[in-house]
Amino acid sequence: MRHIIDGYKYMKSLSYDICARICLTHSFPYKDIRSYNGQNDCATEETEFIKRFLDNTEYDNYDRLIQLCDALALPDGATYIEKRLVDVVMRRGFNDLTIPK
């Protein structure tokens, strides 16, 4: 989860607030921090910040568009959502919220 909070902090330091927001929301189409596939390599305070941010943020169409684009992309280009989801599970694992997500 480190890339999420690092991206947020970096974009905020440049005063790119909308980009900072997307750094946090793009990985959580299902607004539950437990739905993140992969290791939580953030400090406790950072994890709590992400959780509060998600709880207090109403997703708009731009958030949803970026989440869709993220779900349709692999490093070599566009793909099917199903293929992308399998890619994420293969790299980061499966958890109880993978299916609902």
ROSE-4610 file (N, C-alpha, C; in Angstrom, 1 decimal, always signed):
// ROSE-4610
residu = [M/M/M/R/R/R/H/H/H/I/I/I/I/I/I/D/D/D/G/G/G/Y/Y/Y/K/K/K/Y/Y/Y/M/M/M/K/K/K/S/S/S/L/L/L/S/S/S/Y/Y/Y/D/D/D/I/I/I/C/C/C/A/A/A/R/R/R/I/I/I/C/C/C/L/L/L/T/T/T/H/H/H/S/S/S/F/F/F/P/P/P/Y/Y/Y/K/K/K/D/D/D/I/I/I/R/R/R/S/S/S/Y/Y/Y/N/N/N/G/G/G/Q/Q/Q/N/N/N/D/D/D/C/C/C/A/A/A/T/T/T/E/E/E/E/E/E/T/T/T/E/E/E/F/F/F/I/I/I/K/K/K/R/R/R/F/F/F/L/L/L/D/D/D/N/N/N/T/T/T/E/E/E/Y/Y/Y/D/D/D/N/N/N/Y/Y/Y/D/D/D/R/R/R/L/L/L/I/I/I/Q/Q/Q/L/L/L/C/C/C/D/D/D/A/A/A/L/L/L/A/A/A/L/L/L/P/P/P/D/D/D/G/G/G/A/A/A/T/T/T/Y/Y/Y/I/I/I/E/E/E/K/K/K/R/R/R/L/L/L/V/V/V/D/D/D/V/V/V/V/V/V/M/M/M/R/R/R/R/R/R/G/G/G/F/F/F/N/N/N/D/D/D/L/L/L/T/T/T/I/I/I/P/P/P/K/K/K]
num = [1/1/1/2/2/2/3/3/3/4/4/4/5/5/5/6/6/6/7/7/7/8/8/8/9/9/9/10/10/10/11/11/11/12/12/12/13/13/13/14/14/14/15/15/15/16/16/16/17/17/17/18/18/18/19/19/19/20/20/20/21/21/21/22/22/22/23/23/23/24/24/24/25/25/25/26/26/26/27/27/27/28/28/28/29/29/29/30/30/30/31/31/31/32/32/32/33/33/33/34/34/34/35/35/35/36/36/36/37/37/37/38/38/38/39/39/39/40/40/40/41/41/41/42/42/42/43/43/43/44/44/44/45/45/45/46/46/46/47/47/47/48/48/48/49/49/49/50/50/50/51/51/51/52/52/52/53/53/53/54/54/54/55/55/55/56/56/56/57/57/57/58/58/58/59/59/59/60/60/60/61/61/61/62/62/62/63/63/63/64/64/64/65/65/65/66/66/66/67/67/67/68/68/68/69/69/69/70/70/70/71/71/71/72/72/72/73/73/73/74/74/74/75/75/75/76/76/76/77/77/77/78/78/78/79/79/79/80/80/80/81/81/81/82/82/82/83/83/83/84/84/84/85/85/85/86/86/86/87/87/87/88/88/88/89/89/89/90/90/90/91/91/91/92/92/92/93/93/93/94/94/94/95/95/95/96/96/96/97/97/97/98/98/98/99/99/99/100/100/100/101/101/101]
x = [+0.8/+0.0/+0.9/+2.1/+3.1/+2.9/+2.8/+2.7/+1.5/+0.5/-0.8/-0.5/+0.1/+0.3/+1.5/+2.5/+3.6/+3.2/+2.3/+1.8/+1.0/+0.1/-0.7/+0.2/+1.2/+2.0/+2.8/+3.3/+4.1/+3.2/+2.0/+1.1/+0.6/+0.4/+0.0/+1.2/+2.4/+3.5/+3.7/+3.1/+3.2/+1.9/+1.0/-0.3/-1.3/-1.1/-2.0/-3.0/-4.0/-4.9/-5.8/-6.2/-7.1/-6.3/-5.0/-4.2/-3.9/-3.7/-3.4/-4.6/-5.8/-7.0/-7.1/-6.8/-6.8/-5.8/-4.7/-3.7/-4.3/-5.2/-5.8/-7.0/-7.9/-9.1/-9.0/-7.9/-7.8/-7.7/-7.2/-7.0/-8.1/-9.2/-10.3/-11.6/-11.9/-13.2/-14.3/-13.9/-14.7/-14.2/-14.9/-14.4/-14.2/-13.3/-13.0/-11.5/-10.7/-9.3/-8.9/-9.7/-9.4/-9.5/-10.1/-10.2/-8.9/-7.9/-6.7/-6.0/-5.6/-4.9/-3.4/-2.8/-1.4/-1.0/+0.3/+0.8/+0.5/+0.1/+0.0/+1.4/+2.2/+3.5/+3.5/+2.4/+2.3/+2.4/+2.8/+2.7/+1.3/+1.1/-0.3/-1.0/-0.3/-0.9/-1.3/-0.5/-0.8/-2.0/-2.1/-3.2/-4.5/-4.4/-5.6/-6.0/-5.0/-5.3/-6.0/-5.5/-6.2/-7.6/-7.8/-9.1/-10.1/-9.6/-10.5/-10.8/-9.7/-9.9/-11.0/-10.9/-11.9/-13.3/-13.4/-14.7/-15.3/-14.5/-15.0/-15.0/-14.8/-14.7/-15.9/-16.7/-17.7/-17.1/-17.1/-16.5/-17.4/-16.7/-17.3/-17.1/-17.6/-17.4/-15.9/-15.1/-13.7/-13.0/-13.3/-12.8/-13.1/-14.4/-14.9/-14.2/-14.0/-13.3/-11.9/-11.2/-9.8/-9.7/-10.7/-10.8/-11.0/-11.9/-12.2/-11.0/-10.3/-9.1/-8.0/-7.9/-6.9/-7.3/-8.5/-9.0/-8.9/-8.6/-8.5/-7.1/-6.1/-4.8/-3.8/-2.9/-1.7/-0.5/+0.7/+1.9/+2.0/+1.6/+1.7/+0.5/-0.5/-1.6/-3.0/-4.0/-5.4/-5.6/-6.5/-6.8/-8.3/-8.7/-10.1/-10.0/-11.1/-11.1/-10.8/-11.4/-11.1/-9.6/-9.0/-7.5/-6.7/-7.1/-6.5/-6.7/-7.9/-8.2/-7.4/-7.2/-6.4/-5.0/-4.5/-3.1/-2.9/-3.8/-3.7/-3.7/-4.6/-4.6/-3.3/-2.8/-1.5/-0.4/-0.3/+0.8/+0.6/-0.6/-0.8/-1.7/-2.3/-3.1/-4.6/-5.3/-6.8/-7.2/-8.2/-8.8/-10.3/-10.9/-12.3/-13.1/-12.5/-13.3/-12.9/-12.2/-11.8/-13.0/-13.9/-15.1/-16.1/-16.4/-17.4/-16.8/-15.5/-14.8/-15.0]
y = [-1.2/+0.0/+1.3/+1.1/+2.2/+3.2/+2.6/+3.5/+4.4/+4.0/+4.8/+6.1/+5.9/+7.0/+7.9/+7.2/+8.0/+8.9/+8.4/+9.2/+10.3/+10.0/+11.1/+12.2/+11.8/+12.9/+13.7/+13.0/+13.7/+14.7/+14.3/+15.1/+16.3/+16.1/+17.1/+18.1/+17.6/+18.6/+19.5/+19.0/+19.9/+20.7/+20.6/+21.2/+20.7/+19.4/+18.8/+18.0/+18.7/+18.0/+17.0/+17.2/+16.2/+15.0/+15.2/+14.0/+13.2/+14.0/+13.3/+12.5/+13.0/+12.3/+11.0/+11.0/+9.9/+8.8/+9.3/+8.3/+7.4/+8.0/+7.2/+6.4/+7.0/+6.4/+5.4/+5.4/+4.5/+3.1/+2.8/+1.4/+0.8/+1.7/+1.2/+1.5/+0.8/+0.9/+0.4/-0.5/-1.0/-0.2/+0.7/+1.6/+1.0/+0.1/-0.6/-1.0/-0.4/-0.6/-2.1/-2.9/-4.3/-5.0/-4.3/-4.9/-4.8/-4.1/-3.9/-5.3/-5.6/-6.9/-6.6/-7.3/-7.1/-6.7/-6.5/-6.2/-4.8/-4.6/-3.3/-2.9/-2.2/-1.8/-0.3/+0.2/+1.5/+1.5/+2.6/+2.8/+2.8/+2.5/+2.5/+3.8/+5.0/+6.3/+6.5/+6.0/+6.1/+5.3/+4.1/+3.2/+3.8/+4.4/+5.1/+6.3/+7.0/+8.2/+7.7/+6.7/+6.2/+5.7/+5.0/+4.6/+5.8/+6.8/+8.0/+8.7/+8.8/+9.5/+8.8/+7.4/+6.7/+6.8/+6.8/+6.9/+8.2/+9.3/+10.6/+11.2/+10.4/+10.8/+10.2/+11.1/+10.6/+10.6/+9.4/+9.2/+10.0/+10.6/+11.2/+10.5/+11.0/+10.3/+10.2/+11.2/+11.1/+10.0/+9.8/+8.7/+7.4/+7.2/+6.0/+5.8/+6.9/+6.7/+6.2/+6.8/+6.4/+4.9/+4.5/+3.2/+2.2/+2.6/+1.8/+1.7/+2.8/+2.8/+1.9/+2.0/+1.1/-0.4/-0.7/-2.1/-2.6/-1.7/-2.1/-2.1/-1.9/-1.7/-2.7/-3.2/-3.9/-3.1/-3.4/-2.6/-2.5/-3.5/-3.5/-3.0/-2.5/-1.9/-2.3/-2.0/-2.3/-3.8/-4.2/-5.6/-5.8/-7.0/-7.3/-7.1/-6.7/-6.5/-7.8/-8.9/-10.2/-10.6/-10.3/-10.6/-9.7/-8.5/-7.6/-8.1/-8.5/-9.0/-10.2/-11.1/-12.3/-11.9/-10.9/-10.4/-9.9/-9.1/-8.6/-9.7/-10.6/-11.8/-12.6/-12.8/-13.6/-12.8/-11.5/-10.7/-10.4/-10.2/-9.7/-10.5/-11.6/-12.5/-12.2/-13.0/-13.0/-12.8/-12.0/-11.9/-12.0/-11.9/-12.1/-11.0/-9.9/-8.9/-8.8/-9.7/-9.7/-9.9/-10.8/-11.1/-9.9/-9.4/-8.2/-7.0/-6.9/-5.7/-5.8]
z = [+0.0/+0.0/+0.0/+0.1/+0.2/-1.0/-2.2/-3.3/-3.3/-2.6/-2.5/-1.7/-0.5/+0.4/+0.0/-0.6/-1.2/-2.3/-3.2/-4.3/-3.8/-2.8/-2.2/-1.6/-0.8/-0.2/-1.2/-2.2/-3.3/-4.0/-4.4/-5.2/-4.3/-3.0/-2.1/-1.9/-1.9/-1.8/-3.0/-4.1/-5.3/-5.5/-4.5/-4.5/-5.6/-6.0/-7.0/-6.2/-5.6/-4.7/-5.4/-6.6/-7.3/-7.6/-8.0/-8.3/-7.0/-5.9/-4.6/-4.2/-4.4/-4.1/-4.9/-6.2/-7.1/-6.7/-6.1/-5.6/-4.6/-3.8/-2.7/-3.2/-4.0/-4.4/-5.5/-6.3/-7.5/-7.1/-5.9/-5.5/-4.7/-4.5/-3.6/-4.3/-5.4/-6.0/-5.0/-4.1/-3.0/-1.8/-1.3/-0.2/+1.1/+1.2/+2.4/+2.4/+3.3/+3.3/+3.3/+3.9/+3.9/+2.5/+1.5/+0.2/-0.6/-0.1/-0.8/-0.9/-2.1/-2.4/-2.2/-1.3/-1.1/+0.3/+0.5/+1.8/+2.2/+3.4/+4.0/+4.6/+3.8/+4.2/+4.7/+5.2/+5.7/+7.2/+7.8/+9.2/+9.7/+11.0/+11.5/+11.3/+11.5/+11.3/+9.8/+8.9/+7.5/+7.1/+7.6/+7.4/+7.9/+9.1/+9.7/+8.8/+8.3/+7.4/+6.2/+5.5/+4.3/+4.6/+5.7/+6.1/+6.3/+7.1/+7.3/+6.0/+5.2/+3.9/+3.1/+3.0/+2.2/+2.8/+4.2/+4.9/+4.6/+4.5/+4.4/+3.0/+2.0/+0.6/-0.2/-0.8/-1.7/-3.1/-3.6/-5.0/-6.0/-6.9/-8.0/-9.3/-10.4/-11.7/-12.1/-11.7/-12.1/-11.3/-10.0/-9.3/-10.0/-10.3/-11.0/-12.3/-13.1/-14.4/-14.2/-13.3/-13.1/-12.6/-11.7/-11.2/-12.4/-13.3/-14.5/-15.4/-15.6/-16.4/-15.8/-14.5/-13.8/-14.0/-14.0/-14.1/-15.5/-16.5/-17.9/-18.4/-17.5/-18.0/-17.3/-18.2/-17.8/-18.2/-17.8/-18.2/-19.7/-20.5/-21.9/-22.7/-22.0/-22.6/-22.1/-22.8/-22.4/-22.4/-21.5/-21.3/-20.9/-20.8/-20.2/-18.7/-18.1/-16.6/-15.9/-16.4/-15.8/-15.8/-16.9/-17.0/-16.0/-15.8/-14.9/-13.5/-13.1/-11.8/-11.5/-12.4/-12.2/-12.0/-12.8/-12.7/-11.2/-10.7/-9.4/-8.3/-8.5/-7.5/-7.6/-8.8/-8.9/-8.2/-8.3/-7.8/-6.3/-5.9/-4.5/-3.6/-4.2/-3.4/-3.4/-2.8/-2.7/-1.3/-1.0/+0.3/+0.3/+1.5/+1.6/+0.8/+0.5/-0.2/-1.7/-2.2/-3.6/-4.5/-4.2/-5.0/-4.9/-3.8/-3.7/-4.5/-4.4/-5.0/-6.5]
